[in-house]
Amino acid sequence: MYSSDGFRQIDDETFTLRIPKGRDFRILQLTDLHLGFGFISRGRDKLALDAVRKTVKKAKPDMIVLTGDSIYPFLPKAGTLNNRKQAKKLMEFLDGFEIPYTLVFGNHDCEMGSTCNKEELAKLYKQGKYCIFTEGRKNLTGVGNFLIELVDNSGKVFLPLVMLDSNMYGEGGNFFTGFDCIHDDQVDWCMERLNELKQAYPDINAMAFFHMPLREFKEAYEKMKLGDRSVIYRHGNIGEKNDHFGISKFEGTFFDKAVENGVIKWMFCGHDHLNTLSLIYKGIQMTYGMSIDYLGYNGMKKNYTQRGGTLITRKADGSVDIMMVPLGAVVSTRVRGVKEK
C-alpha cells in the first residue's frame, strides 16, 4: 500500500490524501491496458507498456487512475489465464513510476477460468508500493467500492474521488449474458457517503471512476446529434462501429441518483476502446478515457487516434480541466454531427 506523510487510510472504504493548498493536482486516467503478459502477447504488451510510459511522461501526473481491464487473462490472445502473474507484473510496472495509483475492475480482469477472482486480486493490489486500493464494504455488490478524499492542509475535504466496481456480466456470468452495471446497493452507499460530505461541506463536488459507460451517455449523445442544446460537447468522438456504446441491458439508477444528489460533477469510464467522447448532460461531465489497448480488439495495432490517456487537472482556484493526452500527433477533437468551432 502507498505510504506518505500526507496519506491515511481512515477505514475499510476511505482514504485521505493531503494536497498542499495553492497548487494544481493532476490525475491521469488510463484505461483498457489489456496487458496479457503471456507468451502470445509479448510483442503487443511491449507496445502497450511503451505507450503508458510515453503518456505518463507527457502528462506528468500526481496520481494515476486505471478504469478497468488493466489485465487480460484471455488464453487465445494472451497465452495465459494467470491473472495473478499479470497483476504482479502490472504492479511492478506501475510502482516504477513512483506515483500513487489506484484502480477499478473491468469486465476482463477476472475472465472465466482465470487464476484469481476479484477478492484475490484485491489482496494483491493492496501490496503495491504505490497502490491505493481496498475491497470496500463486504456486503456491497462488487469489489473495490471506496473513496479517496483529497484534503487540504487543515484536513478539509475539497475533492472526493469515488471508485466503483461496475461489475462484469449479468445472469450466467459470461460475455453472452450482457454487461452488468452499478447495482442499487452500491448507488445507495455512494449517495449516503456523498450526503455525509455535503452536510460537512455544502459546496463539495466529486468525481466518479468506473469501467463501463452508463446508459445515459448514449442517451445524451443521441440527443446531441438531434440538436438538443442542453447537451454540451467537450471533446472526442465515437469511434466504435455504428456508434456503439457497450452499455448494460440493465437500466441502473446511478446517473439519476447522482443528478438528484448533486455532488458528482464528473464521471470517467473506459470499456469502449475507440470512443473518446466527453460531454456534459444534466450538469455532469461524462468522459470516455483514451485507451491503451493493443490486444483486446482485432486490428488495434493499426488504430492510433484513440490511444493515450486523459488528464484531469483540479486547479488551485477550484476549477477542473479535462483534456486528452494523445499518444500520437493526430487526434480528432470532433464528434460526428457537431462542427468544430
Kinemage of the C-alpha trace (Angstrom):
@kinemage 1
@onewidth
@group {chain A} dominant
@subgroup {mainchain}
@vectorlist {calphas} color= white
{ca met a 1} P 0.000 0.000 0.000
{ca tyr a 2} L 1.103 3.541 -0.737
{ca ser a 3} L 2.654 5.364 2.182
{ca ser a 4} L 3.460 9.039 2.714
{ca asp a 5} L 3.130 11.729 5.386
{ca gly a 6} L 0.051 13.120 3.651
{ca phe a 7} L -1.757 9.822 3.125
{ca arg a 8} L -4.005 7.973 5.578
{ca gln a 9} L -6.415 5.061 5.470
{ca ile a 10} L -9.387 6.068 7.622
{ca asp a 11} L -11.375 2.827 7.443
{ca asp a 12} L -12.135 -0.072 5.111
{ca glu a 13} L -13.636 2.230 2.485
{ca thr a 14} L -11.974 5.628 2.914
{ca phe a 15} L -8.552 7.140 2.269
{ca thr a 16} L -7.409 10.740 2.604
{ca leu a 17} L -4.607 12.307 0.581
{ca arg a 18} L -3.349 15.742 1.590
{ca ile a 19} L -2.669 18.183 -1.234
{ca pro a 20} L -0.815 21.419 -0.399
{ca lys a 21} L -3.018 24.484 -0.802
{ca gly a 22} L -2.431 26.729 -3.807
{ca arg a 23} L -1.299 24.086 -6.296
{ca asp a 24} L -2.874 22.166 -9.141
{ca phe a 25} L -3.480 18.424 -8.779
{ca arg a 26} L -3.119 16.322 -11.924
{ca ile a 27} L -4.845 12.948 -12.318
{ca leu a 28} L -4.047 10.776 -15.323
{ca gln a 29} L -6.820 8.371 -16.290
{ca leu a 30} L -5.563 5.303 -18.129
{ca thr a 31} L -7.974 2.664 -19.316
{ca asp a 32} L -8.144 -0.709 -21.022
{ca leu a 33} L -4.441 -1.500 -20.992
{ca his a 34} L -5.333 -5.139 -21.784
{ca leu a 35} L -1.943 -6.463 -20.751
{ca gly a 36} L -1.604 -10.194 -21.333
{ca phe a 37} L 1.909 -10.913 -20.030
{ca gly a 38} L 1.788 -14.280 -21.776
{ca phe a 39} L 3.856 -15.928 -24.478
{ca ile a 40} L 1.408 -14.897 -27.220
{ca ser a 41} L 1.079 -11.243 -26.196
{ca arg a 42} L 4.717 -10.293 -25.584
{ca gly a 43} L 5.078 -8.031 -28.620
{ca arg a 44} L 1.806 -6.203 -28.052
{ca asp a 45} L 2.470 -5.903 -24.318
{ca lys a 46} L 5.714 -4.103 -25.104
{ca leu a 47} L 3.800 -1.646 -27.296
{ca ala a 48} L 1.236 -1.074 -24.549
{ca leu a 49} L 3.839 -0.553 -21.830
{ca asp a 50} L 5.765 1.865 -24.048
{ca ala a 51} L 2.515 3.740 -24.712
{ca val a 52} L 1.875 4.079 -20.973
{ca arg a 53} L 5.423 5.329 -20.375
{ca lys a 54} L 5.080 7.985 -23.077
{ca thr a 55} L 1.649 9.070 -21.811
{ca val a 56} L 2.837 9.388 -18.211
{ca lys a 57} L 5.861 11.375 -19.368
{ca lys a 58} L 3.595 13.762 -21.317
{ca ala a 59} L 1.011 14.182 -18.567
{ca lys a 60} L 3.316 14.467 -15.536
{ca pro a 61} L 0.529 13.365 -13.162
{ca asp a 62} L 0.337 13.450 -9.382
{ca met a 63} L -1.891 10.359 -9.427
{ca ile a 64} L -2.818 7.640 -11.926
{ca val a 65} L -6.302 6.098 -12.074
{ca leu a 66} L -6.860 2.889 -14.053
{ca thr a 67} L -10.501 2.453 -15.089
{ca gly a 68} L -10.629 -1.284 -15.700
{ca asp a 69} L -9.459 -4.088 -17.992
{ca ser a 70} L -5.877 -3.420 -16.987
{ca ile a 71} L -5.029 -7.095 -17.470
{ca tyr a 72} L -6.447 -9.622 -19.914
{ca pro a 73} L -6.346 -13.294 -18.857
{ca phe a 74} L -7.829 -14.489 -22.159
{ca leu a 75} L -5.991 -17.598 -23.338
{ca pro a 76} L -6.351 -17.231 -27.149
{ca lys a 77} L -4.829 -13.733 -27.137
{ca ala a 78} L -2.586 -13.608 -24.083
{ca gly a 79} L -1.446 -17.214 -23.921
{ca thr a 80} L -2.231 -17.397 -20.197
{ca leu a 81} L -5.101 -17.455 -17.718
{ca asn a 82} L -2.806 -16.500 -14.862
{ca asn a 83} L -4.117 -13.099 -13.812
{ca arg a 84} L -2.165 -13.383 -10.562
{ca lys a 85} L 1.049 -13.171 -12.551
{ca gln a 86} L -0.439 -10.413 -14.700
{ca ala a 87} L -1.433 -8.344 -11.664
{ca lys a 88} L 2.013 -8.697 -10.106
{ca lys a 89} L 3.707 -7.592 -13.328
{ca leu a 90} L 1.301 -4.663 -13.648
{ca met a 91} L 2.073 -3.531 -10.088
{ca glu a 92} L 5.811 -3.855 -10.619
{ca phe a 93} L 5.499 -1.716 -13.751
{ca leu a 94} L 3.331 0.981 -12.139
{ca asp a 95} L 5.419 1.110 -8.960
{ca gly a 96} L 8.348 2.033 -11.171
{ca phe a 97} L 6.834 5.487 -11.802
{ca glu a 98} L 6.885 6.231 -8.053
{ca ile a 99} L 3.480 7.932 -8.411
{ca pro a 100} L 0.440 6.893 -6.343
{ca tyr a 101} L -2.081 4.963 -8.406
{ca thr a 102} L -5.497 3.449 -7.891
{ca leu a 103} L -7.849 1.324 -9.965
{ca val a 104} L -11.259 -0.194 -10.521
{ca phe a 105} L -12.027 -3.576 -12.027
{ca gly a 106} L -13.354 -4.025 -15.555
{ca asn a 107} L -15.164 -6.950 -17.107
{ca his a 108} L -11.963 -8.686 -18.286
{ca asp a 109} L -9.609 -8.519 -15.284
{ca cys a 110} L -11.028 -11.809 -13.975
{ca glu a 111} L -12.110 -13.644 -17.112
{ca met a 112} L -13.771 -17.081 -16.926
{ca gly a 113} L -11.194 -19.671 -15.950
{ca ser a 114} L -8.605 -17.171 -14.751
{ca thr a 115} L -6.457 -17.976 -11.714
{ca cys a 116} L -7.816 -15.327 -9.315
{ca asn a 117} L -11.190 -13.816 -8.579
{ca lys a 118} L -11.558 -10.132 -7.730
{ca glu a 119} L -11.212 -10.674 -3.997
{ca glu a 120} L -7.879 -12.418 -4.526
{ca leu a 121} L -6.655 -9.745 -6.930
{ca ala a 122} L -7.667 -7.069 -4.428
{ca lys a 123} L -5.349 -8.582 -1.822
{ca leu a 124} L -2.519 -8.499 -4.352
{ca tyr a 125} L -3.114 -4.896 -5.385
{ca lys a 126} L -3.031 -3.770 -1.763
{ca gln a 127} L 0.604 -4.916 -1.723
{ca gly a 128} L 1.638 -2.465 -4.443
{ca lys a 129} L 4.187 0.008 -3.092
{ca tyr a 130} L 2.373 2.993 -4.627
{ca cys a 131} L -1.101 1.456 -4.923
{ca ile a 132} L -4.159 2.879 -3.150
{ca phe a 133} L -6.828 0.191 -3.014
{ca thr a 134} L -9.264 -1.547 -0.707
{ca glu a 135} L -12.028 -4.103 -1.146
{ca gly a 136} L -14.603 -1.800 0.450
{ca arg a 137} L -17.655 -2.971 2.361
{ca lys a 138} L -18.064 -6.742 2.309
{ca asn a 139} L -21.853 -6.559 1.970
{ca leu a 140} L -21.810 -4.421 -1.184
{ca thr a 141} L -22.006 -5.750 -4.723
{ca gly a 142} L -18.611 -5.747 -6.391
{ca val a 143} L -15.074 -5.385 -5.091
{ca gly a 144} L -13.318 -2.050 -4.773
{ca asn a 145} L -16.046 0.454 -3.884
{ca phe a 146} L -14.215 3.161 -1.933
{ca leu a 147} L -13.395 6.863 -1.625
{ca ile a 148} L -10.140 8.757 -1.870
{ca glu a 149} L -10.758 12.139 -0.295
{ca leu a 150} L -8.362 14.872 -1.346
{ca val a 151} L -7.876 17.212 1.611
{ca asp a 152} L -6.038 20.467 2.219
{ca asn a 153} L -3.508 21.203 4.965
{ca ser a 154} L -6.285 21.763 7.501
{ca gly a 155} L -7.912 18.409 6.710
{ca lys a 156} L -10.842 19.926 4.802
{ca val a 157} L -12.099 17.644 2.016
{ca phe a 158} L -12.139 19.504 -1.299
{ca leu a 159} L -12.457 16.703 -3.855
{ca pro a 160} L -13.706 13.153 -3.172
{ca leu a 161} L -12.760 10.533 -5.772
{ca val a 162} L -15.404 7.805 -5.829
{ca met a 163} L -14.157 4.432 -7.083
{ca leu a 164} L -16.889 1.997 -8.163
{ca asp a 165} L -16.945 -1.554 -9.469
{ca ser a 166} L -19.307 -1.572 -12.465
{ca asn a 167} L -19.192 -5.387 -12.251
{ca met a 168} L -18.848 -7.806 -15.138
{ca tyr a 169} L -21.724 -9.713 -16.725
{ca gly a 170} L -25.387 -10.390 -15.994
{ca glu a 171} L -27.002 -13.672 -15.006
{ca gly a 172} L -24.851 -16.554 -16.168
{ca gly a 173} L -21.649 -14.596 -15.666
{ca asn a 174} L -20.245 -14.606 -19.194
{ca phe a 175} L -19.890 -12.295 -22.184
{ca phe a 176} L -23.030 -13.650 -23.876
{ca thr a 177} L -25.315 -12.699 -20.971
{ca gly a 178} L -24.625 -8.985 -21.477
{ca phe a 179} L -22.799 -6.409 -19.396
{ca asp a 180} L -23.719 -5.713 -15.790
{ca cys a 181} L -23.988 -2.281 -14.153
{ca ile a 182} L -23.503 -0.435 -10.869
{ca his a 183} L -26.062 -2.060 -8.551
{ca asp a 184} L -28.619 -0.289 -6.383
{ca asp a 185} L -26.840 -1.156 -3.133
{ca gln a 186} L -23.671 0.463 -4.476
{ca val a 187} L -25.669 3.519 -5.535
{ca asp a 188} L -27.255 3.825 -2.080
{ca trp a 189} L -23.857 3.508 -0.404
{ca cys a 190} L -22.326 6.129 -2.696
{ca met a 191} L -25.119 8.655 -2.175
{ca glu a 192} L -25.039 8.056 1.573
{ca arg a 193} L -21.316 8.824 1.680
{ca leu a 194} L -21.735 11.905 -0.509
{ca asn a 195} L -24.599 13.178 1.632
{ca glu a 196} L -22.339 12.938 4.677
{ca leu a 197} L -19.725 15.031 2.895
{ca lys a 198} L -22.347 17.500 1.678
{ca gln a 199} L -23.503 18.097 5.243
{ca ala a 200} L -19.961 18.949 6.288
{ca tyr a 201} L -19.030 20.804 3.089
{ca pro a 202} L -22.186 22.170 1.348
{ca asp a 203} L -20.326 23.182 -1.840
{ca ile a 204} L -18.394 19.918 -2.256
{ca asn a 205} L -18.061 18.402 -5.756
{ca ala a 206} L -16.879 14.871 -6.544
{ca met a 207} L -15.537 12.696 -9.354
{ca ala a 208} L -16.570 9.097 -10.019
{ca phe a 209} L -14.469 6.463 -11.788
{ca phe a 210} L -15.792 3.131 -13.113
{ca his a 211} L -15.305 0.889 -16.118
{ca met a 212} L -18.493 0.548 -18.153
{ca pro a 213} L -20.351 3.558 -19.573
{ca leu a 214} L -23.790 4.433 -18.270
{ca arg a 215} L -26.874 4.223 -20.486
{ca glu a 216} L -27.277 7.977 -20.127
{ca phe a 217} L -24.010 8.511 -22.002
{ca lys a 218} L -25.607 7.082 -25.149
{ca glu a 219} L -28.847 8.923 -24.424
{ca ala a 220} L -27.019 12.240 -24.223
{ca tyr a 221} L -25.039 11.554 -27.404
{ca glu a 222} L -28.185 10.761 -29.370
{ca lys a 223} L -29.895 13.899 -28.077
{ca met a 224} L -26.878 15.961 -29.077
{ca lys a 225} L -26.939 14.548 -32.613
{ca leu a 226} L -30.572 15.652 -32.870
{ca gly a 227} L -29.599 19.180 -31.922
{ca asp a 228} L -30.531 19.201 -28.242
{ca arg a 229} L -28.564 22.173 -26.929
{ca ser a 230} L -28.912 21.071 -23.320
{ca val a 231} L -26.114 18.572 -24.067
{ca ile a 232} L -22.724 20.287 -24.189
{ca tyr a 233} L -19.950 18.780 -26.305
{ca arg a 234} L -16.454 18.995 -24.805
{ca his a 235} L -14.096 16.783 -26.819
{ca gly a 236} L -13.531 13.450 -28.564
{ca asn a 237} L -15.738 11.257 -30.705
{ca ile a 238} L -17.472 7.898 -31.006
{ca gly a 239} L -15.125 5.700 -32.998
{ca glu a 240} L -16.849 2.367 -32.410
{ca lys a 241} L -18.664 0.917 -35.413
{ca asn a 242} L -22.277 2.058 -35.784
{ca asp a 243} L -21.895 4.500 -32.885
{ca his a 244} L -21.690 1.591 -30.467
{ca phe a 245} L -21.838 2.086 -26.683
{ca gly a 246} L -21.033 -1.014 -24.618
{ca ile a 247} L -23.778 -0.285 -22.123
{ca ser a 248} L -25.623 -2.645 -19.811
{ca lys a 249} L -29.005 -4.117 -20.680
{ca phe a 250} L -29.975 -3.216 -17.107
{ca glu a 251} L -31.199 0.343 -16.644
{ca gly a 252} L -29.368 1.163 -13.419
{ca thr a 253} L -30.111 4.149 -11.198
{ca phe a 254} L -26.646 5.601 -10.649
{ca phe a 255} L -26.881 8.562 -13.034
{ca asp a 256} L -30.357 9.694 -11.944
{ca lys a 257} L -29.405 9.415 -8.279
{ca ala a 258} L -26.199 11.349 -8.907
{ca val a 259} L -28.137 14.149 -10.624
{ca glu a 260} L -30.575 14.228 -7.709
{ca asn a 261} L -27.774 14.212 -5.144
{ca gly a 262} L -25.859 16.950 -6.954
{ca val a 263} L -22.348 16.237 -5.654
{ca ile a 264} L -20.816 14.242 -8.537
{ca lys a 265} L -19.954 16.610 -11.379
{ca trp a 266} L -17.563 14.413 -13.354
{ca met a 267} L -17.729 10.729 -14.365
{ca phe a 268} L -14.951 8.786 -16.099
{ca cys a 269} L -15.199 5.370 -17.762
{ca gly a 270} L -13.468 3.129 -20.296
{ca his a 271} L -14.631 -0.144 -21.870
{ca asp a 272} L -15.248 1.026 -25.465
{ca his a 273} L -11.703 1.362 -26.713
{ca leu a 274} L -12.377 3.536 -29.756
{ca asn a 275} L -14.649 6.043 -28.013
{ca thr a 276} L -13.091 9.240 -26.616
{ca leu a 277} L -16.225 11.374 -26.226
{ca ser a 278} L -16.675 13.853 -23.386
{ca leu a 279} L -19.909 15.782 -22.929
{ca ile a 280} L -21.988 17.460 -20.228
{ca tyr a 281} L -25.516 16.202 -19.581
{ca lys a 282} L -27.777 17.322 -16.740
{ca gly a 283} L -24.860 19.024 -15.023
{ca ile a 284} L -22.467 16.052 -15.130
{ca gln a 285} L -19.499 15.762 -17.489
{ca met a 286} L -19.198 12.164 -18.718
{ca thr a 287} L -15.855 11.270 -20.271
{ca tyr a 288} L -14.505 8.208 -22.037
{ca gly a 289} L -10.829 7.840 -21.241
{ca met a 290} L -8.449 7.378 -24.157
{ca ser a 291} L -7.488 3.692 -24.283
{ca ile a 292} L -4.133 1.950 -24.483
{ca asp a 293} L -5.248 -1.463 -25.813
{ca tyr a 294} L -3.155 -3.266 -28.418
{ca leu a 295} L -4.510 -6.730 -27.580
{ca gly a 296} L -8.263 -6.765 -26.946
{ca tyr a 297} L -9.723 -5.678 -30.286
{ca asn a 298} L -8.685 -7.230 -33.571
{ca gly a 299} L -6.676 -4.829 -35.705
{ca met a 300} L -5.989 -2.436 -32.818
{ca lys a 301} L -2.326 -2.166 -33.671
{ca lys a 302} L -3.306 -0.145 -36.745
{ca asn a 303} L -5.541 2.255 -34.802
{ca tyr a 304} L -3.917 5.231 -33.155
{ca thr a 305} L -6.246 8.255 -32.838
{ca gln a 306} L -7.915 6.848 -29.712
{ca arg a 307} L -4.720 5.830 -27.925
{ca gly a 308} L -3.334 7.724 -24.949
{ca gly a 309} L -4.668 8.978 -21.622
{ca thr a 310} L -6.962 11.616 -20.158
{ca leu a 311} L -5.538 14.354 -17.942
{ca ile a 312} L -7.827 15.706 -15.228
{ca thr a 313} L -6.478 18.835 -13.572
{ca arg a 314} L -8.075 20.184 -10.421
{ca lys a 315} L -6.698 23.703 -10.383
{ca ala a 316} L -5.784 25.721 -7.340
{ca asp a 317} L -8.776 28.022 -7.928
{ca gly a 318} L -11.168 25.031 -7.722
{ca ser a 319} L -11.905 24.713 -11.433
{ca val a 320} L -11.392 21.425 -13.291
{ca asp a 321} L -9.839 20.992 -16.729
{ca ile a 322} L -10.155 17.713 -18.677
{ca met a 323} L -8.106 17.103 -21.801
{ca met a 324} L -6.978 14.246 -23.987
{ca val a 325} L -3.315 13.244 -23.895
{ca pro a 326} L -2.906 11.516 -27.267
{ca leu a 327} L -0.071 9.099 -27.847
{ca gly a 328} L 0.240 10.188 -31.454
{ca ala a 329} L 0.248 13.583 -33.104
{ca val a 330} L -3.173 13.346 -34.763
{ca val a 331} L -6.389 13.212 -32.769
{ca ser a 332} L -9.786 14.440 -33.918
{ca thr a 333} L -11.459 16.690 -31.374
{ca arg a 334} L -14.734 16.471 -33.257
{ca val a 335} L -17.703 14.198 -32.880
{ca arg a 336} L -19.863 13.296 -35.864
{ca gly a 337} L -22.692 15.783 -36.349
{ca val a 338} L -21.008 18.621 -34.452
{ca lys a 339} L -18.964 21.288 -36.143
{ca glu a 340} L -15.683 22.294 -34.609
{ca lys a 341} L -15.720 25.983 -33.608
